Amino acid sequence: MKQVLPLLLFIFSICLSAQSLEVKKMVPDINASGGVTVDKEGYIYVSDFGQGFKPQDSSSVYKVDPKTGEVSLFATGFKGASGACFDSQGNFYQSNPHGHQISKVSPDGSIIFDFATEGLKTPVGIIANSKDELFVCNCGNKNIMKIEKDGSTSVFADGEHFSCPNGMTIIEGDTLVAVNFSNGKILKISPKGEVSVLVELPTLQGGPNPVGNGHITYSHGFLFATSIGKGTIHKISLDGQSELIAGSGAFSNTEGKALEASFSKPNGIAASPDGNILYINVSDPTWIAAPQDLHPAHLMTITNICSLPDVNCKK
C-alpha cells in the first residue's frame, strides 16, 4: 500500500493539473487550416492549407495580434500553405503542399515563391536549426529534405517509419521531431539523419486510411502534438511518455475545461513565448458529412500550460 499511494497521488496531481487548463476560441472563422507559427515577439501566423484537400489557386497567411485578436493579412499567393517557420534573421519560410515548393518571405515583405523546389512533393512541416539550415517534412516522398541557404535541397532522412511526415519541430542539440499524418508515429531524427520512434499516438480508424497526427511544437522541455483523427492534444516528454491534456474526442469545437472541451480536426499548433498558451487551429465538425472540408476554420487556445507538472516556464 505504501508503494501504491505515491503513484495514486502522482496520477491525481496530473489529472488535477490538466483540469486547470482552459480551452477558448480566440479567432472565429479565420479560415486558415494549415500550420500555426509564433515569432519571437509573440505574434501568431496562421497558414491556410485551403478549403479542402484539393488544390486551389491561391492561399494566404494571416497574422494575429495575441493581445487583441486582431487579424491582418501577412502574405498571399501561395499554392496551399501548411507548415511555416522563421530563421534567426527574421525570414519566414512557407511550405506550399499543392505547389511542391518552399516560399521565402523576407523581413521587408518581398517573396520568392519558388525558393526551393527540387525533390519536393507535398511539403508540409518545416523548421530551421541553429545554423539556419531548413528541414521539411516531404509528405509525398515519405522523407525529410534538407534545404540550404541558397535553396538547394538534399534528402536528409528516410526509411520505413515515415508515412506522410506532416509536422516538425526541433529540440536541444538540433534534433528534429516529426509526426506522421498517415499513422500515429512521432519520430526523432538525429543531426546525422538517424530515425527512431519516440512514441505513437492514437489514430482515427474506419476510413480508407488511418488519420493520424497534425503538427507538433516544442516548449519548455516538452513536445505538444495535435491528433487530427482523434481530436486531441498531447503532451510528450523527451523520453517518449505521452499524456492527453485536452480534447474529449468529440468531433466538435467546444470551450471549457481542457479534458471536457473538444476539437475538430486540430492541425497547426504553436506555443506563446512564455510557454503558457498553446494556439491551435481547427475546422468545423464535418467528418461524417464532408471529411475533406477544412473551412470554416478557427483559432483556439489552451491556457495555463505552465500549471502542468514539470513544465517549468520560468527557465
Secondary structure as UniProt FT lines:
FT   TURN            2..3
FT   HELIX           4..18
FT   TURN            19..20
FT   STRAND          22..27
FT   TURN            28..29
FT   STRAND          36..38
FT   TURN            40..41
FT   STRAND          44..47
FT   STRAND          59..64
FT   TURN            66..68
FT   STRAND          71..78
FT   STRAND          84..86
FT   TURN            88..89
FT   STRAND          92..96
FT   TURN            97..100
FT   STRAND          101..105
FT   TURN            107..108
FT   STRAND          111..116
FT   TURN            118..119
FT   STRAND          123..128
FT   TURN            130..131
FT   STRAND          134..138
FT   HELIX           139..141
FT   STRAND          143..147
FT   TURN            149..150
FT   STRAND          153..158
FT   TURN            160..161
FT   STRAND          165..171
FT   HELIX           172..174
FT   STRAND          175..180
FT   STRAND          185..189
FT   TURN            191..192
FT   STRAND          195..200
FT   STRAND          213..219
FT   TURN            220..221
FT   STRAND          222..227
FT   TURN            228..231
FT   STRAND          232..236
FT   TURN            238..239
FT   STRAND          242..246
FT   STRAND          256..257
FT   TURN            258..260
FT   STRAND          269..271
FT   TURN            273..274
FT   STRAND          277..283
FT   TURN            287..289
FT   TURN            291..292
FT   STRAND          297..303
FT   HELIX           305..307
FT   TURN            309..310
FT   TURN            313..314
//
